[in-house]
Amino acid sequence: MANVEHSGRPPEPLGATAVGAAGARLRLARAGLWLVAAVLAVRQIAVVLSTPRGERLTDLETWVGPHGVLHVTGSLYDSTRFTGTPFAGLVLKPLTRSAEQALGWGWTFGTLLLVAALGLVAARALPQPVSRRTSLFAAPVAICLLMLSLPVRNAFWLGQTSIIPVLLVLLGCFAVRGQRASGALIGVAAALQPTVLLFAALLWFTGRRRAAASLGATFAACTALAWAVLPQDSYTYWVHHLAGVGLGGRADALANQSLHGALLRLGLSGPLEIALFLVLGAGVAALALRRAVRYAHDGQLLLAVAVTGCAAILVAPTAWQHQLLWVLLAVVGRVGRRAADRLVWPVAVVLVMTLPAKMLLPNMAALYPLRDNIVLLAALLAATTVPFLLRTSPYYRDPIPTEYAPPVPTRWRHIPLLPFLHRVLARPNLLLEALLIRVTYAAYSQVRLAATGGTISGGRERAEAHGEQILGWERAIGLDIEHAVNHAVVKVDWLRSFFDFYYTSFHFVVPLTVLGVLYWRRPVDYRWARSTLGLTTLLALIGFWLYPLAPPRLMPNLGIIDTVHGVQDFSKPDYGTLTALTNQYAAMPSLHFGWSLWCGVIIAVVAPKLWMKALGFLHPFFTCAAIVATGNHWVLDAVGGALAVGAGFALAYALQGPRARPAPRGGDGRNDGPASASTEGRYVAAE
């Protein structure tokens, strides 16, 4: 009452301050996301416009440039370089009068506006109801994902029109009032990309029959207009090339992510391939449309549009990379009953649509068929297989929650620094974990490969100078044993073979084995151990970048014998700087020793028997001996690896606090059984 009398306004309700603070944080996060979207947009424009003429907007130049196909008097398809419909050629024809520089700027900024509009429409089309946080973040997140996606980047680079049909379909489904106008927009999209005609079936079976009729009429009118103005080109496209078949690049090229392209890459050809393509295409289209109609009736129209678009990719004779945006829209589908599984599908879709296939799957011949068709497989799964939840499902809004270990007390007040990173009890989703580990390792390999220290010759000189520096430090403290150990081992054949085998074989096998055992037997410890390994590797990458170092085997006049790789040819100026697999000058710190020491520490911490703990530390001992004996590392490299491991464990402790460990069973101090979500009450603090 006193507050009311003095201030003239009622007091704030209890909790209003906290709610206001939460709202302020949401607005700040939203502003940050919009800033990221703006940075990505500026970067994309800068990359395109800073590229020399002749290397940017190559498809656009092929069409409307001074010698482009739209200038010629014959057929647009004489050279097969123009892959659009005759109606698309008719629409692009006026651009041939534009100045080249103005057209490049205008096309690039116009494409940017199309991407922004696509993101805004997709964000507004999310199935209702959505939370306030989702409504705030949906638009900037959608634009960021679009900017990062390979189809959009490809469209920017080539000057393609593939964003327009997707945007027209979304506008027709979500932004335009009236079925006739809606169908007309999608009909124009179909005139530009014929397989969009599949949306006529979606509209018809969802009760929007006027829109379906309008779609068909608009498509027919646009196509007829093109026939009237460009009769020869229309005949060539629709009759001679059977709706564009054979235009553009080779149909069996990796860029063609359609069923037709996949069958050709598998070695099929001729009437058998055509018949199989028609049968598979019809089956995929029927199944996808059935699923799309179901999702549309359920109120998930955006998901229905995405599923239909994925089917349009699959049944098209050619579906080039810039035409694959439909797959990214499928990220809106919800999959999985458990909250922990909800991220698997969206993360997989985002990775497939933003990263090269080589980063997703190892460079193994047995995996080439899978890697070469990975976007096709994602579209096929979205269209026919992935069990997206219906809104009527009890798990749609309320999935089975993730169980966490109780908060762990710490010795320091501000630890953990990231308290929201709770210790999860259940093991993570195996598919998601394997995918993220693979992508992380691929990124690690790329960064390590790039850490050359400058130019090739300059990087070698700098790395060798650092090698002399390391050798000087070791001599000062009496650790320069590399030459003596190397030559002693070379004289004993069985010992040389043992260390060569140990160096080349156990570097990956042992860490992966430790992770696998922890994943199955101790899920909580697996997450903690995986985090420390990731932080250790990140710190090592910083070391590779800042301090390129030549190993002893690549130091001229040192006399070290490379027992693993053979005799070195130091006359080659680029030797050791780059190979097809790794950067040979990334020696400090030694991750060979660092990962082995990590294995030893983890085994010592979690192993129930004393002899197991002791056995675990044999691995870093043998690894240290192997990296010195084979001439691949200095002794101080192992010291650097140990420091990186220690810093990795310290960072994990600082960010998340102490790990949680199983409480003793029956007073024996052991719990050898697999951990599960039901064990939450048996987890206690572990300092």
C-alpha positions as CSV (number, residue, x, y, z in Angstrom):
1,M,0.0,0.0,0.0
2,A,2.8,2.3,0.8
3,N,4.4,1.7,-2.6
4,V,1.1,2.5,-4.3
5,E,0.7,5.7,-2.4
6,H,4.2,7.0,-3.1
7,S,4.7,5.9,-6.7
8,G,1.2,6.2,-8.0
9,R,1.2,2.7,-9.5
10,P,0.6,-0.8,-8.2
11,P,3.6,-2.9,-7.2
12,E,4.9,-5.4,-9.8
13,P,3.7,-8.9,-9.3
14,L,6.0,-11.5,-7.8
15,G,8.3,-12.9,-10.5
16,A,7.8,-10.0,-12.9
17,T,11.5,-9.0,-12.7
18,A,12.6,-12.5,-13.6
19,V,10.1,-12.7,-16.5
20,G,11.4,-9.3,-17.7
21,A,15.0,-10.5,-17.5
22,A,14.2,-13.6,-19.4
23,G,12.4,-11.6,-22.1
24,A,15.4,-9.3,-22.3
25,R,17.7,-12.3,-22.8
26,L,15.4,-13.6,-25.6
27,R,15.4,-10.3,-27.4
28,L,19.2,-10.1,-27.1
29,A,19.6,-13.6,-28.5
30,R,17.2,-12.8,-31.3
31,A,19.2,-9.6,-32.2
32,G,22.4,-11.7,-32.2
33,L,20.8,-14.2,-34.6
34,W,19.7,-11.4,-36.9
35,L,23.3,-10.0,-36.8
36,V,24.6,-13.5,-37.7
37,A,22.2,-13.6,-40.6
38,A,23.3,-10.2,-41.8
39,V,26.9,-11.2,-41.6
40,L,26.3,-14.3,-43.6
41,A,24.4,-12.3,-46.2
42,V,27.1,-9.7,-46.5
43,R,29.8,-12.4,-46.8
44,Q,27.9,-14.2,-49.5
45,I,27.5,-11.1,-51.5
46,A,31.1,-10.2,-51.0
47,V,32.3,-13.6,-52.2
48,V,30.2,-13.4,-55.4
49,L,31.0,-9.9,-56.3
50,S,34.7,-10.0,-55.5
51,T,35.2,-13.0,-57.8
52,P,36.6,-12.0,-61.2
53,R,34.2,-11.8,-64.2
54,G,34.0,-15.1,-66.0
55,E,34.2,-17.1,-62.7
56,R,31.0,-15.9,-61.1
57,L,27.4,-16.1,-62.1
58,T,28.5,-18.6,-64.8
59,D,25.1,-19.9,-65.6
60,L,23.6,-16.5,-65.9
61,E,26.4,-15.4,-68.1
62,T,25.8,-18.5,-70.3
63,W,22.2,-17.5,-70.7
64,V,22.1,-13.7,-71.0
65,G,25.8,-12.7,-71.6
66,P,27.0,-11.1,-74.9
67,H,27.3,-14.6,-76.4
68,G,24.7,-16.3,-74.3
69,V,22.2,-18.8,-75.6
70,L,19.3,-16.3,-75.3
71,H,21.0,-14.1,-77.9
72,V,21.3,-16.7,-80.6
73,T,18.9,-17.0,-83.4
74,G,18.6,-20.8,-83.3
75,S,17.1,-23.0,-80.6
76,L,17.9,-22.3,-76.9
77,Y,18.8,-26.0,-76.6
78,D,21.3,-26.4,-79.5
79,S,24.2,-26.4,-77.0
80,T,22.3,-28.1,-74.2
81,R,23.7,-25.4,-71.8
82,F,20.3,-23.9,-71.1
83,T,18.4,-26.3,-68.8
84,G,15.3,-24.2,-68.1
85,T,11.9,-24.5,-69.6
86,P,11.0,-22.4,-72.7
87,F,8.8,-20.3,-70.4
88,A,11.9,-19.6,-68.2
89,G,13.8,-18.5,-71.4
90,L,10.9,-16.2,-72.2
91,V,11.1,-14.7,-68.8
92,L,14.8,-14.2,-68.9
93,K,14.9,-12.8,-72.4
94,P,14.5,-9.1,-71.4
95,L,17.6,-9.4,-69.2
96,T,19.8,-9.7,-72.3
97,R,19.5,-5.9,-72.7
98,S,20.9,-5.2,-69.2
99,A,24.5,-4.0,-68.7
100,E,26.7,-6.8,-67.5
101,Q,27.9,-5.1,-64.3
102,A,24.5,-3.8,-63.3
103,L,23.0,-7.3,-64.0
104,G,25.5,-9.0,-61.8
105,W,24.9,-6.6,-58.9
106,G,21.1,-6.6,-59.4
107,W,20.9,-10.4,-59.7
108,T,23.0,-11.0,-56.6
109,F,21.0,-8.6,-54.4
110,G,17.8,-9.8,-55.9
111,T,18.7,-13.4,-54.9
112,L,19.5,-12.2,-51.4
113,L,16.0,-10.7,-51.2
114,L,14.5,-13.9,-52.4
115,V,16.4,-15.9,-49.8
116,A,15.2,-13.5,-47.0
117,A,11.6,-13.7,-48.2
118,L,11.8,-17.5,-48.3
119,G,13.1,-17.6,-44.7
120,L,10.4,-15.3,-43.5
121,V,7.6,-17.2,-45.2
122,A,8.9,-20.6,-44.0
123,A,9.1,-19.2,-40.4
124,R,5.5,-18.0,-40.5
125,A,4.4,-21.4,-41.9
126,L,5.5,-23.4,-38.9
127,P,2.7,-25.7,-37.5
128,Q,0.8,-24.0,-34.7
129,P,0.9,-23.6,-31.8
130,V,4.6,-22.6,-31.4
131,S,6.3,-21.3,-28.3
132,R,7.3,-17.7,-27.9
133,R,10.9,-18.6,-28.2
134,T,10.3,-20.4,-31.4
135,S,8.4,-17.6,-32.9
136,L,11.2,-15.1,-32.0
137,F,14.0,-17.2,-33.4
138,A,12.4,-19.0,-36.4
139,A,12.9,-16.3,-39.0
140,P,16.6,-15.5,-38.3
141,V,17.5,-19.2,-37.9
142,A,15.7,-20.0,-41.1
143,I,17.6,-17.3,-43.0
144,C,20.9,-18.4,-41.5
145,L,20.3,-22.0,-42.5
146,L,19.4,-21.0,-46.0
147,M,22.5,-18.8,-46.3
148,L,24.7,-21.7,-45.2
149,S,23.0,-24.4,-47.3
150,L,24.8,-25.7,-50.4
151,P,21.8,-25.1,-52.8
152,V,21.6,-21.4,-51.9
153,R,25.3,-20.9,-52.1
154,N,25.3,-22.7,-55.4
155,A,22.5,-20.6,-56.7
156,F,24.4,-17.4,-55.7
157,W,27.6,-18.6,-57.3
158,L,26.0,-19.8,-60.6
159,G,23.3,-17.1,-60.9
160,Q,20.5,-19.7,-60.9
161,T,16.8,-19.2,-60.6
162,S,16.1,-22.3,-58.4
163,I,15.0,-20.3,-55.4
164,I,12.1,-18.8,-57.3
165,P,9.9,-21.9,-57.7
166,V,10.3,-22.8,-54.0
167,L,9.3,-19.3,-52.9
168,L,6.3,-19.3,-55.3
169,V,5.1,-22.5,-53.8
170,L,5.4,-21.3,-50.3
171,L,3.7,-18.0,-51.1
172,G,0.9,-19.9,-52.8
173,C,0.4,-22.2,-49.8
174,F,0.9,-19.7,-47.0
175,A,0.8,-16.1,-48.0
176,V,-1.9,-15.6,-50.7
177,R,-5.6,-15.5,-50.0
178,G,-7.9,-17.2,-52.4
179,Q,-7.5,-20.6,-54.0
180,R,-7.3,-19.3,-57.5
181,A,-4.4,-16.9,-56.7
182,S,-2.7,-19.6,-54.7
183,G,-2.9,-22.1,-57.6
184,A,-1.7,-19.5,-60.0
185,L,1.5,-18.9,-58.2
186,I,2.3,-22.6,-57.9
187,G,1.4,-22.9,-61.6
188,V,4.0,-20.3,-62.5
189,A,6.5,-22.3,-60.4
190,A,5.5,-25.5,-62.3
191,A,6.1,-23.6,-65.6
192,L,9.6,-22.9,-64.4
193,Q,10.2,-26.4,-62.8
194,P,7.8,-29.0,-64.3
195,T,8.0,-31.6,-61.5
196,V,6.3,-28.9,-59.2
197,L,3.1,-30.2,-60.9
198,L,3.1,-32.8,-58.1
199,F,1.6,-30.1,-55.9
200,A,-1.6,-30.2,-58.0
201,A,-2.2,-33.7,-56.5
202,L,-1.5,-32.4,-53.0
203,L,-3.9,-29.5,-53.4
204,W,-6.6,-31.8,-54.9
205,F,-6.5,-34.5,-52.2
206,T,-6.5,-31.9,-49.4
207,G,-9.7,-30.4,-50.6
208,R,-8.3,-27.3,-52.4
209,R,-9.6,-28.3,-55.8
210,R,-10.0,-24.8,-57.2
211,A,-6.3,-24.2,-56.4
212,A,-5.4,-27.4,-58.1
213,A,-7.4,-26.4,-61.2
214,S,-5.9,-23.0,-61.2
215,L,-2.4,-24.5,-60.9
216,G,-3.1,-26.7,-64.0
217,A,-4.6,-23.8,-66.0
218,T,-1.7,-21.4,-65.2
219,F,0.9,-24.0,-66.1
220,A,-0.9,-24.7,-69.4
221,A,-1.2,-21.0,-70.1
222,C,2.4,-20.2,-69.4
223,T,3.5,-23.2,-71.4
224,A,1.2,-22.3,-74.3
225,L,2.5,-18.8,-74.3
226,A,6.1,-20.1,-74.6
227,W,4.9,-22.4,-77.5
228,A,3.4,-19.4,-79.2
229,V,6.5,-17.2,-78.9
230,L,9.2,-19.9,-79.0
231,P,7.7,-22.8,-80.9
232,Q,10.9,-24.4,-82.0
233,D,12.4,-24.2,-78.5
234,S,9.2,-25.6,-77.0
235,Y,9.2,-28.5,-79.4
236,T,12.9,-29.2,-78.6
237,Y,12.3,-29.1,-74.9
238,W,9.0,-31.0,-74.5
239,V,9.3,-33.5,-77.3
240,H,12.9,-34.0,-78.4
241,H,14.3,-33.7,-74.9
242,L,11.3,-35.2,-73.1
243,A,10.8,-32.3,-70.7
244,G,14.5,-31.4,-70.4
245,V,16.0,-34.9,-70.3
246,G,19.7,-34.7,-71.4
247,L,20.1,-30.9,-70.9
248,G,22.9,-29.5,-68.8
249,G,25.7,-31.8,-67.5
250,R,25.9,-35.5,-67.8
251,A,22.9,-37.2,-66.2
252,D,25.2,-39.6,-64.3
253,A,27.2,-36.8,-62.7
254,L,27.3,-36.7,-58.9
255,A,25.6,-33.3,-59.0
256,N,22.4,-35.0,-60.4
257,Q,20.7,-36.1,-57.1
258,S,17.7,-37.8,-58.7
259,L,16.6,-41.4,-59.0
260,H,17.6,-41.3,-62.7
261,G,21.1,-40.1,-61.9
262,A,21.5,-42.7,-59.1
263,L,20.5,-45.5,-61.4
264,L,22.9,-44.4,-64.1
265,R,25.7,-44.2,-61.5
266,L,25.0,-47.7,-60.5
267,G,25.7,-48.9,-64.0
268,L,22.2,-49.3,-65.3
269,S,21.3,-47.9,-68.8
270,G,19.0,-48.2,-71.7
271,P,15.4,-49.5,-71.6
272,L,16.0,-51.3,-68.3
273,E,17.1,-48.2,-66.5
274,I,14.2,-46.1,-68.0
275,A,11.6,-48.7,-67.0
276,L,13.1,-49.0,-63.5
277,F,13.2,-45.2,-63.1
278,L,9.6,-44.9,-64.1
279,V,8.4,-47.6,-61.8
280,L,10.4,-46.3,-58.8
281,G,9.4,-42.7,-59.6
282,A,5.7,-43.6,-59.6
283,G,6.0,-45.5,-56.4
284,V,7.9,-42.8,-54.6
285,A,5.5,-40.1,-55.9
286,A,2.4,-42.1,-54.7
287,L,3.8,-42.9,-51.3
288,A,5.1,-39.3,-50.7
289,L,1.8,-37.8,-51.7
290,R,-0.1,-40.1,-49.4
291,R,2.2,-39.0,-46.5
292,A,2.0,-35.4,-47.5
293,V,-1.8,-35.4,-47.6
294,R,-1.8,-37.0,-44.1
295,Y,0.5,-34.3,-42.7
296,A,-1.6,-31.6,-44.4
297,H,-4.8,-32.9,-42.7
298,D,-2.9,-32.9,-39.5
299,G,-2.1,-29.2,-39.7
300,Q,1.5,-29.6,-40.8
301,L,1.2,-28.1,-44.2
302,L,4.9,-26.9,-44.3
303,L,6.0,-30.5,-43.7
304,A,3.5,-31.7,-46.4
305,V,5.1,-29.2,-48.8
306,A,8.6,-30.4,-48.0
307,V,7.7,-34.0,-48.5
308,T,6.1,-33.2,-51.9
309,G,9.1,-31.2,-52.9
310,C,11.4,-34.0,-52.0
311,A,9.4,-36.3,-54.2
312,A,9.6,-33.7,-57.0
313,I,13.4,-33.9,-56.7
314,L,13.4,-37.7,-56.9
315,V,11.2,-38.1,-59.9
316,A,12.8,-35.4,-61.9
317,P,15.2,-36.6,-64.7
318,T,17.8,-34.2,-63.4
319,A,17.9,-32.5,-60.0
320,W,21.1,-30.4,-59.7
321,Q,22.5,-29.1,-56.4
322,H,20.9,-25.6,-56.7
323,Q,17.4,-27.3,-57.0
324,L,17.6,-29.3,-53.7
325,L,16.2,-26.7,-51.2
326,W,13.1,-28.9,-50.6
327,V,15.2,-31.2,-48.5
328,L,16.1,-28.4,-46.1
329,L,12.4,-27.6,-45.5
330,A,11.9,-31.1,-44.2
331,V,13.8,-30.0,-41.1
332,V,10.5,-28.9,-39.6
333,G,9.3,-32.5,-39.1
334,R,9.4,-33.9,-35.5
335,V,10.8,-37.4,-35.1
336,G,11.3,-39.5,-32.0
337,R,9.4,-40.0,-28.8
338,R,12.3,-39.1,-26.5
339,A,13.5,-35.5,-26.2
340,A,17.0,-36.8,-26.6
341,D,16.2,-38.1,-30.1
342,R,14.5,-34.9,-31.4
343,L,17.8,-33.5,-32.6
344,V,18.8,-36.4,-34.8
345,W,16.7,-35.6,-37.9
346,P,17.2,-31.8,-38.0
347,V,20.9,-32.1,-37.3
348,A,21.3,-34.8,-40.0
349,V,19.3,-32.6,-42.5
350,V,21.3,-29.5,-41.7
351,L,24.7,-31.3,-42.0
352,V,23.7,-33.0,-45.3
353,M,22.5,-29.7,-46.8
354,T,25.4,-27.5,-45.6
355,L,28.5,-29.7,-45.7
356,P,30.3,-31.6,-48.6
357,A,29.6,-35.3,-48.6
358,K,33.3,-36.0,-48.0
359,M,32.9,-34.5,-44.5
360,L,30.0,-36.7,-43.7
361,L,31.4,-40.1,-44.7
362,P,35.0,-41.4,-44.7
363,N,37.0,-41.7,-47.9
364,M,36.4,-45.4,-48.3
365,A,35.6,-47.1,-51.6
366,A,32.8,-49.2,-50.0
367,L,31.0,-46.1,-48.9
368,Y,31.2,-44.3,-52.3
369,P,27.7,-45.3,-53.4
370,L,26.3,-43.9,-50.2
371,R,28.4,-40.8,-50.2
372,D,27.7,-40.0,-53.9
373,N,23.9,-40.1,-53.3
374,I,23.7,-38.7,-49.8
375,V,21.3,-35.8,-50.6
376,L,19.2,-38.2,-52.7
377,L,19.0,-40.6,-49.8
378,A,18.0,-37.7,-47.5
379,A,15.2,-36.7,-49.9
380,L,14.1,-40.3,-50.2
381,L,13.9,-40.8,-46.5
382,A,12.0,-37.6,-46.0
383,A,9.5,-38.5,-48.8
384,T,8.9,-42.1,-47.9
385,T,10.3,-43.4,-44.7
386,V,11.0,-41.0,-41.8
387,P,8.2,-41.4,-39.2
388,F,7.3,-37.8,-38.6
389,L,5.0,-37.4,-35.6
390,L,1.5,-36.2,-36.0
391,R,0.2,-33.4,-33.8
392,T,-2.3,-35.8,-32.3
393,S,0.5,-37.9,-30.9
394,P,1.0,-37.4,-27.2
395,Y,4.8,-37.1,-27.8
396,Y,4.5,-34.3,-30.3
397,R,4.6,-31.5,-27.7
398,D,5.6,-33.6,-24.7
399,P,8.3,-36.0,-25.5
400,I,9.8,-38.4,-22.9
401,P,12.0,-36.0,-21.0
402,T,15.7,-36.4,-20.5
403,E,16.9,-37.3,-17.1
404,Y,19.9,-35.6,-15.5
405,A,22.2,-36.3,-12.7
406,P,21.7,-34.3,-9.5
407,P,23.7,-31.0,-9.3
408,V,27.2,-31.7,-8.2
409,P,28.8,-29.6,-5.5
410,T,32.1,-27.9,-6.3
411,R,35.0,-26.5,-4.4
412,W,34.9,-23.1,-6.2
413,R,32.0,-20.7,-6.2
414,H,31.7,-20.0,-10.0
415,I,32.2,-23.5,-11.2
416,P,30.6,-24.8,-13.4
417,L,30.8,-21.8,-15.7
418,L,28.1,-23.3,-17.9
419,P,25.6,-24.7,-15.4
420,F,23.0,-25.3,-18.1
421,L,25.2,-28.2,-19.5
422,H,23.7,-30.7,-17.1
423,R,25.1,-34.2,-16.8
424,V,22.7,-36.4,-18.8
425,L,22.3,-40.0,-17.5
426,A,21.1,-41.8,-20.6
427,R,23.5,-42.6,-23.4
428,P,23.2,-40.3,-26.4
429,N,21.6,-41.3,-29.7
430,L,24.2,-43.4,-31.5
431,L,23.4,-42.2,-35.0
432,L,23.7,-38.5,-33.9
433,E,26.8,-39.2,-32.0
434,A,28.6,-41.0,-34.8
435,L,27.6,-38.3,-37.3
436,L,28.9,-35.5,-35.1
437,I,32.1,-37.3,-34.3
438,R,32.7,-37.8,-38.0
439,V,32.0,-34.2,-38.9
440,T,34.2,-33.0,-36.0
441,Y,37.1,-35.2,-37.1
442,A,36.7,-34.1,-40.7
443,A,36.8,-30.4,-39.6
444,Y,39.9,-31.3,-37.4
445,S,41.6,-32.8,-40.5
446,Q,40.8,-29.8,-42.6
447,V,42.1,-27.3,-40.0
448,R,45.2,-29.4,-39.4
449,L,45.8,-29.6,-43.2
450,A,45.5,-25.8,-43.5
451,A,47.9,-25.1,-40.6
452,T,51.0,-24.8,-42.8
453,G,52.4,-21.6,-41.3
454,G,51.9,-19.5,-44.5
455,T,53.2,-20.4,-48.0
456,I,54.6,-23.8,-48.7
457,S,58.3,-22.7,-48.7
458,G,57.7,-20.3,-45.9
459,G,55.9,-22.9,-43.9
460,R,58.7,-25.3,-44.3
461,E,61.3,-22.8,-43.3
462,R,59.3,-21.8,-40.2
463,A,58.7,-25.4,-39.2
464,E,62.4,-26.3,-39.5
465,A,63.4,-23.2,-37.5
466,H,61.0,-24.3,-34.8
467,G,62.6,-27.8,-35.0
468,E,66.1,-26.3,-34.4
469,Q,64.5,-24.3,-31.5
470,I,63.1,-27.5,-29.9
471,L,66.3,-29.4,-30.4
472,G,68.2,-26.5,-28.7
473,W,65.9,-26.6,-25.7
474,E,66.2,-30.4,-25.4
475,R,70.0,-30.2,-25.5
476,A,69.9,-27.6,-22.8
477,I,68.0,-29.9,-20.4
478,G,69.5,-33.2,-21.6
479,L,66.4,-34.6,-23.4
480,D,67.9,-34.8,-27.0
481,I,67.6,-38.6,-27.2
482,E,65.7,-38.9,-30.5
483,H,68.8,-39.8,-32.6
484,A,70.1,-42.4,-30.2
485,V,66.8,-44.1,-29.7
486,N,66.0,-44.1,-33.4
487,H,69.2,-45.7,-34.4
488,A,69.1,-48.2,-31.6
489,V,65.6,-49.4,-32.6
490,V,66.6,-49.5,-36.3
491,K,69.3,-52.1,-35.6
492,V,66.7,-54.5,-34.1
493,D,64.3,-55.6,-36.8
494,W,61.5,-57.0,-34.6
495,L,61.6,-53.9,-32.4
496,R,61.4,-51.6,-35.4
497,S,58.5,-53.6,-36.8
498,F,56.7,-53.5,-33.4
499,F,57.0,-49.7,-33.0
500,D,56.1,-49.1,-36.7
501,F,53.0,-51.2,-36.2
502,Y,52.1,-49.6,-32.9
503,Y,52.5,-46.1,-34.3
504,T,50.3,-46.7,-37.3
505,S,47.6,-48.9,-35.8
506,F,46.8,-48.0,-32.2
507,H,46.4,-44.2,-32.6
508,F,42.7,-44.5,-33.6
509,V,41.8,-48.1,-32.4
510,V,42.4,-47.6,-28.7
511,P,40.5,-44.2,-28.3
512,L,37.6,-45.5,-30.3
513,T,37.5,-48.7,-28.3
514,V,37.6,-46.7,-25.0
515,L,34.7,-44.5,-26.3
516,G,32.7,-47.5,-27.4
517,V,33.1,-49.3,-24.0
518,L,32.1,-46.1,-22.2
519,Y,29.1,-45.5,-24.5
520,W,27.8,-49.0,-23.7
521,R,28.8,-49.4,-20.1
522,R,29.0,-45.9,-18.6
523,P,27.0,-43.3,-20.5
524,V,27.6,-40.5,-18.1
525,D,31.3,-41.1,-18.1
526,Y,31.2,-41.3,-21.9
527,R,29.8,-37.8,-22.2
528,W,32.4,-36.4,-19.8
529,A,35.3,-38.3,-21.5
530,R,34.2,-37.3,-25.0
531,S,34.1,-33.6,-23.9
532,T,37.6,-33.8,-22.5
533,L,38.9,-35.4,-25.7
534,G,37.2,-32.8,-27.9
535,L,38.7,-29.9,-25.8
536,T,42.1,-31.5,-25.9
537,T,42.0,-31.8,-29.7
538,L,40.8,-28.2,-30.0
539,L,43.7,-27.0,-28.0
540,A,46.1,-29.1,-30.1
541,L,44.7,-27.5,-33.3
542,I,45.6,-24.1,-31.9
543,G,49.1,-25.4,-31.3
544,F,49.4,-26.7,-34.8
545,W,48.3,-23.3,-36.2
546,L,50.5,-21.1,-34.0
547,Y,53.6,-23.3,-33.9
548,P,54.2,-25.4,-37.0
549,L,57.0,-27.8,-36.2
550,A,59.0,-30.2,-38.3
551,P,59.4,-33.6,-36.7
552,P,62.9,-35.1,-36.4
553,R,62.4,-37.2,-39.5
554,L,61.9,-34.1,-41.6
555,M,64.9,-32.2,-40.2
556,P,67.8,-32.1,-42.8
557,N,71.2,-33.2,-41.6
558,L,69.9,-34.6,-38.4
559,G,70.3,-38.2,-39.5
560,I,67.0,-39.5,-38.3
561,I,65.7,-42.6,-40.2
562,D,62.0,-42.5,-41.0
563,T,61.1,-46.1,-40.2
564,V,57.4,-45.7,-41.2
565,H,57.4,-43.5,-44.3
566,G,60.8,-44.5,-45.9
567,V,63.7,-42.3,-47.1
568,Q,63.0,-38.6,-47.4
569,D,63.7,-36.5,-50.4
570,F,64.6,-33.1,-48.9
571,S,65.3,-31.6,-52.3
572,K,61.6,-31.2,-52.8
573,P,60.6,-27.8,-51.5
574,D,57.0,-28.8,-50.7
575,Y,57.8,-32.1,-49.0
576,G,56.3,-32.5,-45.6
577,T,54.2,-29.4,-45.8
578,L,51.1,-31.0,-47.4
579,T,50.1,-34.5,-48.4
580,A,46.8,-35.9,-49.5
581,L,45.9,-36.7,-45.9
582,T,47.5,-34.5,-43.3
583,N,50.0,-31.7,-42.6
584,Q,53.3,-33.3,-41.8
585,Y,54.4,-30.2,-39.9
586,A,51.7,-30.4,-37.2
587,A,53.9,-32.0,-34.6
588,M,53.5,-29.8,-31.5
589,P,51.7,-30.9,-29.4
590,S,51.7,-34.7,-30.2
591,L,48.2,-35.9,-30.4
592,H,49.5,-39.4,-30.8
593,F,50.7,-39.2,-27.2
594,G,47.9,-36.9,-26.1
595,W,45.1,-39.2,-27.2
596,S,47.0,-42.2,-25.7
597,L,47.4,-40.3,-22.4
598,W,43.7,-39.5,-22.5
599,C,43.0,-43.2,-22.8
600,G,45.3,-44.0,-19.9
601,V,43.6,-41.4,-17.6
602,I,40.1,-42.5,-18.5
603,I,40.9,-46.1,-17.9
604,A,42.6,-45.2,-14.6
605,V,39.5,-43.3,-13.5
606,V,36.7,-45.6,-14.5
607,A,38.3,-49.1,-14.3
608,P,37.2,-51.1,-11.3
609,K,40.4,-53.2,-10.9
610,L,43.9,-51.9,-10.0
611,W,45.5,-54.1,-12.7
612,M,43.2,-52.6,-15.3
613,K,44.3,-49.1,-14.3
614,A,48.0,-50.1,-14.5
615,L,47.4,-51.7,-17.9
616,G,45.7,-48.6,-19.2
617,F,48.9,-46.5,-18.6
618,L,51.0,-49.0,-20.7
619,H,49.4,-47.5,-23.8
620,P,50.8,-43.9,-23.4
621,F,54.1,-45.5,-22.4
622,F,54.4,-47.5,-25.6
623,T,53.0,-44.6,-27.7
624,C,55.7,-42.2,-26.3
625,A,58.4,-44.8,-27.1
626,A,57.0,-45.3,-30.6
627,I,56.7,-41.6,-31.6
628,V,60.4,-41.1,-30.6
629,A,61.7,-44.3,-32.0
630,T,60.1,-43.8,-35.4
631,G,61.4,-40.2,-35.7
632,N,57.9,-38.7,-35.8
633,H,58.0,-36.6,-32.7
634,W,60.4,-34.8,-30.3
635,V,60.3,-35.7,-26.7
636,L,58.9,-32.2,-26.0
637,D,56.0,-32.9,-28.4
638,A,54.9,-35.5,-25.9
639,V,55.2,-33.0,-23.1
640,G,53.0,-30.6,-25.2
641,G,50.5,-33.4,-25.7
642,A,50.4,-34.0,-21.9
643,L,49.8,-30.3,-21.3
644,A,47.0,-30.3,-23.8
645,V,45.3,-33.3,-22.1
646,G,45.6,-31.6,-18.7
647,A,44.2,-28.4,-20.0
648,G,41.3,-30.4,-21.7
649,F,40.4,-32.0,-18.4
650,A,40.7,-28.7,-16.6
651,L,38.4,-27.0,-19.1
652,A,35.8,-29.7,-18.9
653,Y,35.8,-29.4,-15.1
654,A,35.6,-25.6,-15.3
655,L,32.7,-25.6,-17.8
656,Q,30.6,-28.4,-16.4
657,G,31.9,-29.1,-13.0
658,P,32.9,-32.5,-11.6
659,R,31.7,-35.6,-13.3
660,A,28.9,-37.7,-11.8
661,R,29.8,-41.3,-11.0
662,P,27.7,-44.3,-10.0
663,A,27.2,-44.7,-6.3
664,P,28.6,-47.9,-4.7
665,R,26.5,-51.0,-4.7
666,G,26.3,-52.9,-1.5
667,G,29.4,-51.1,-0.2
668,D,31.9,-52.7,-2.7
669,G,32.5,-49.5,-4.5
670,R,31.8,-51.0,-7.9
671,N,29.1,-50.7,-10.5
672,D,29.9,-52.6,-13.6
673,G,26.5,-52.7,-15.2
674,P,25.4,-50.5,-18.0
675,A,24.0,-47.1,-16.8
676,S,20.5,-46.1,-17.9
677,A,18.0,-43.4,-17.3
678,S,16.7,-45.3,-14.2
679,T,20.0,-44.9,-12.4
680,E,19.7,-41.2,-11.7
681,G,19.3,-41.6,-7.9
682,R,22.5,-43.6,-7.8
683,Y,24.8,-40.9,-9.2
684,V,26.8,-38.8,-6.8
685,A,29.5,-36.2,-7.0
686,A,33.0,-37.2,-8.1
687,E,35.7,-34.6,-7.4
